[in-house]
Amino acid sequence: MFSFTLMLVVFVLGYTAIALEHPLKIDKAASALMLGVLIWAVFMLNVSSILSLGFSDAWQHFSHSCLMDDFVKLHPHATLFDRMKYFVVDNQVVEHLGNISEILFFLLGAMTIVETVDQHQGFKLITDRITTTSKVKLLWIISILTFFMSAILDNLTTTIVIVTLLNKLVADKKTRWFFASMVVIAANAGGAFSPIGDVTTIMLWIGGQVTAANIISMVFVPSVFNMLFPLIIVSLYMKGTVEKPKIDASETSVFTTPFERKLLLIMGVGALVFVPVFKTITHLPPYMGMLFGLSVVWITTELIHKGKTAEDRRKLSVMGVLKKVDIPTIFFFLGILSAVAALESAGHLALASHWLDKNVHNIYGINAAIGLLSSIVDNVPLTAGAMGMYPILTHAVVVASSEPTYLHHFVQDGAFWELLAYAAGTGGSILIIGSAAGVAAMALEKIDFIWYMKKISWLALIGYFGGILIYWLQDLILFHM
């Protein structure tokens, strides 16, 4: 039990180092990488004692799988330790690395496309049309734009695009931090109700827990209020105007024609929108669609700049743009997601989900807790754990059970799954590193963790619980009155 607890202690210490990035003057990416490695090291060095506790659902399933049977046939004299080592090194590490790599390559592709459009001054076509300097009006415009864009694209890609736009609209750093943080809330809210807007909603849609039409109709209103409550509160006390940043001389030195700006904006946005279409047609992971879109944009830039000077070609080509992409963000994602993956493999997340089911036994309480947890650890394994703990029930099973009132929430399109999509999708807004959108905004704008906790977390909490209240009222009106 000591080793199992030690993994949790290492996670808390690493998480604290990330949160105290500015006082410690140690980049969060470095702390996350060390955390990701150390927590797996503790797991592997004490694998026998940790897995023998019986908390790891992954180990229970794997030890009775055909993969373990094949391993035993090839290694008939293998000890229990050898089997556990095989489970961790050859199965769990490889499996989680595959899942994490999908996110990293998706992020890298999206950031490169957005940076390429920005380098061609494509976003200037949008920012030039946003003429208001009122902080409140601009906040509403940006938040509503983010909300609906994240439903069409996804919350991560939308955050990258909108935060890039903010760099052209807001000069003051702290004001831009505030706007970027509100973008995170709006992006996560917009992604929660769309079957393609957030990874967790995609998981529930593909898994058959929800259907596309139902998740949109039932979670849309709570998601809207998740964004509206913080916006209304901020509008009551926010005053003043924003100052637009001065145009960078190096930016204007790169010659781009109006045609090239329009072309790259259309191609860039088109490449991002095409990702869910590509996934639907081919059934391949989203990152492949993102890399395909990047390749098209890359080839296009190579062709249209052939006749330009070597200096302009260097600045406008994707090769030049890649030097500006924030690689520490990629390392941060790798570290923090690896750490959470270790907790999932060792059984910490399964233990938490089983405790919730036993002690809370209420869909609002369980999902509210999952949403709060998703602000600390990644919402993907939390959602996966809930999906594994609660199978999709049929109406026949519910009627035959001793708890039909409680269990009817677990049929397809049941209230549990709808609320899970909302809670897991929006709970991550409570802390800056609780969602992919938040991490992206944090990396792009260098937002301080403690600053976000003081200025934004309380707003996100009001929006989060306000949305749950709205869902409860909606459920009451539609089905119980």
Long-range contacts (C-beta under 8 A, 24 or more apart in sequence): 1-49, 1-53, 2-49, 3-42, 3-45, 3-46, 3-49, 3-50, 4-49, 4-50, 4-53, 4-55, 4-346, 4-347, 4-348, 6-42, 6-46, 7-39, 7-42, 7-43, 7-50, 7-342, 7-343, 7-346, 7-348, 8-343, 8-348, 10-35, 10-38, 10-39, 10-42, 11-35, 11-39, 11-339, 11-343, 14-38, 14-39, 14-339, 15-376, 18-336, 18-433, 18-449, 19-449, 19-450, 20-449, 20-450, 21-448, 21-449, 22-448, 22-449, 22-450, 27-328, 28-332, 28-433, 28-442, 28-449, 29-328, 29-329, 29-331, 29-332, 29-335, 31-335, 32-331, 32-332, 32-333, 32-334, 32-335, 32-336, 32-339, 33-331, 33-332, 33-334, 33-335, 34-335, 35-335, 35-336, 35-339, 36-334, 36-335, 36-336, 36-337, 36-338, 36-339, 36-342, 37-335, 37-338, 39-338, 39-339, 39-342, 39-343, 40-93, 40-338, 40-342, 43-88, 43-342, 43-345, 43-346, 44-85, 44-88, 44-89, 47-81, 47-84, 47-85, 47-88, 48-80, 48-81, 48-84, 50-346, 50-347, 51-84, 51-87, 51-346, 51-347, 53-347, 54-347, 55-346, 55-347, 55-348, 55-350, 55-351, 56-345, 56-346, 56-347, 56-350, 57-347, 57-350, 57-385, 57-388, 58-87, 58-92, 58-344, 58-345, 58-347, 58-350, 59-84, 59-87, 59-345, 59-347, 62-87, 62-91, 63-87, 67-91, 88-345, 92-341, 92-345, 96-337, 96-338, 96-341, 96-344, 96-345, 97-338, 99-341, 99-380, 100-333, 100-334, 100-337, 100-338, 100-341, 101-287, 102-285, 102-286, 102-287, 103-199, 103-287, 103-333, 103-337, 103-436, 104-330, 104-333, 104-334, 105-287, 105-290, 105-291, 106-156, 106-286, 106-287, 106-290, 107-156, 107-329, 107-330, 107-333, 107-436, 107-440, 108-325, 108-330, 109-287, 109-290, 109-291, 109-293, 109-294, 110-156, 110-157, 110-160, 110-272, 110-290, 111-160, 111-325, 111-326, 111-329, 112-294, 112-318, 112-321, 112-322, 112-325, 113-268, 113-271, 113-272, 113-290, 113-293, 113-294, 113-297, 114-157, 114-160, 114-161, 114-164, 114-268, 115-164, 115-321, 115-324, 115-325, 116-264, 116-268, 116-297, 116-298, 116-301, 116-318, 116-321, 117-264, 117-265, 117-267, 117-268, 117-269, 118-164, 119-254, 119-315, 119-316, 119-320, 119-321, 119-324, 120-256, 120-260, 120-261, 120-264, 120-265, 120-301, 120-316, 121-251, 121-254, 121-256, 121-261, 122-261, 122-262, 122-264, 122-265, 122-268, 123-164, 123-165, 123-168, 123-265, 124-168, 124-261, 125-261, 125-262, 125-265, 126-165, 126-265, 127-165, 127-168, 127-169, 130-169, 133-241, 133-242, 133-243, 133-244, 134-241, 134-242, 135-175, 135-238, 135-239, 135-240, 135-241, 135-242, 136-234, 136-235, 136-238, 136-239, 138-169, 138-170, 138-179, 138-242, 139-179, 139-182, 139-231, 139-234, 139-235, 139-238, 140-231, 140-235, 142-166, 142-169, 142-179, 142-182, 142-183, 142-186, 143-182, 143-183, 143-185, 143-186, 143-227, 143-231, 144-186, 146-183, 146-186, 146-187, 146-190, 147-186, 147-187, 147-189, 147-190, 147-223, 147-224, 147-227, 148-190, 149-187, 149-190, 150-186, 150-187, 150-188, 150-189, 150-190, 150-191, 150-194, 150-197, 150-198, 150-437, 151-190, 151-191, 151-193, 151-194, 151-196, 151-197, 152-194, 152-196, 152-197, 152-273, 153-197, 153-272, 153-273, 153-275, 153-276, 154-191, 154-196, 154-197, 154-198, 154-199, 154-275, 154-276, 154-286, 155-187, 155-188, 155-190, 155-191, 155-197, 155-198, 155-425, 155-435, 155-436, 155-437, 156-187, 156-436, 156-437, 156-440, 157-272, 157-275, 158-187, 158-190, 158-191, 158-437, 159-183, 159-184, 159-187, 159-437, 159-438, 159-440, 159-441, 160-440, 160-444, 161-272, 162-187, 163-440, 163-441, 163-444, 163-445, 164-444, 166-445, 167-245, 168-244, 168-245, 169-242, 169-244, 169-245, 170-242, 170-243, 170-244, 170-245, 171-242, 171-243, 171-244, 171-245, 171-246, 172-242, 172-243, 173-445, 175-242, 176-445, 177-445, 177-447, 177-448, 177-451, 177-455, 178-455, 178-456, 180-441, 180-444, 180-445, 180-447, 181-432, 181-441, 181-447, 181-452, 181-455, 181-456, 182-230, 182-231, 182-234, 182-456, 182-459, 183-437, 183-441, 184-429, 184-432, 184-435, 184-437, 184-438, 184-441, 184-456, 185-226, 185-227, 185-230, 185-426, 185-429, 185-456, 185-459, 185-460, 185-463, 186-227, 187-437, 188-226, 188-425, 188-426, 188-428, 188-429, 188-435, 188-437, 188-438, 189-223, 189-224, 189-226, 189-227, 189-425, 189-426, 189-429, 189-463, 189-467, 190-223, 190-227, 191-425, 191-437, 192-219, 192-223, 192-226, 192-421, 192-422, 192-424, 192-425, 192-426, 193-219, 193-220, 193-222, 193-223, 193-421, 193-422, 196-276, 196-279, 197-425, 198-421, 198-424, 198-425, 199-379, 199-380, 199-436, 200-379, 200-380, 200-383, 200-420, 200-421, 200-424, 200-425, 201-421, 201-425, 203-380, 203-383, 203-384, 203-387, 204-383, 204-387, 204-417, 204-420, 204-421, 207-387, 207-392, 208-392, 208-412, 209-387, 209-392, 209-412, 209-417, 209-420, 210-412, 210-413, 210-417, 210-418, 210-421, 211-412, 211-413, 214-413, 214-418, 215-413, 215-418, 215-421, 218-413, 218-418, 218-471, 218-474, 219-418, 219-421, 219-422, 219-471, 221-470, 221-471, 221-474, 222-422, 222-467, 222-468, 222-470, 222-471, 222-474, 223-422, 223-425, 223-426, 223-467, 225-463, 225-466, 225-467, 225-470, 226-422, 226-426, 226-463, 226-464, 226-466, 226-467, 227-463, 228-463, 229-459, 229-462, 229-463, 229-466, 229-467, 230-459, 230-460, 230-462, 230-463, 233-459, 233-462, 234-459, 254-312, 254-315, 254-316, 255-308, 255-312, 256-316, 260-304, 263-300, 263-304, 264-297, 264-300, 264-301, 267-296, 267-297, 267-300, 268-297, 271-296, 271-297, 294-318, 326-443, 326-444, 328-443, 329-439, 329-440, 329-443, 329-444, 332-439, 332-443, 333-436, 333-439, 336-378, 336-433, 336-439, 337-378, 340-377, 340-378, 340-381, 341-381, 343-377, 343-381, 344-381, 344-384, 344-385, 349-377, 349-381, 349-382, 349-385, 350-385, 350-389, 352-385, 353-382, 353-385, 353-386, 353-389, 354-389, 357-389, 357-390, 361-406, 363-406, 363-409, 363-415, 363-416, 363-419, 364-419, 364-468, 364-472, 366-416, 367-416, 367-419, 367-420, 367-422, 367-423, 367-424, 367-468, 368-423, 368-465, 368-468, 370-420, 370-423, 370-424, 370-427, 371-422, 371-423, 371-424, 371-426, 371-427, 371-464, 372-427, 372-430, 373-427, 374-423, 374-424, 374-427, 374-428, 374-434, 374-435, 375-427, 375-428, 375-429, 375-430, 375-431, 375-434, 375-435, 376-431, 376-434, 379-424, 379-425, 379-427, 379-428, 379-434, 379-435, 382-424, 383-420, 383-424, 386-420, 386-424, 390-416, 415-475, 418-471, 419-468, 419-471, 422-467, 422-468, 422-471, 423-464, 423-468, 426-463, 426-464, 426-467, 427-464, 429-460, 429-463, 429-464, 430-457, 430-460, 430-461, 430-464, 431-457, 432-456
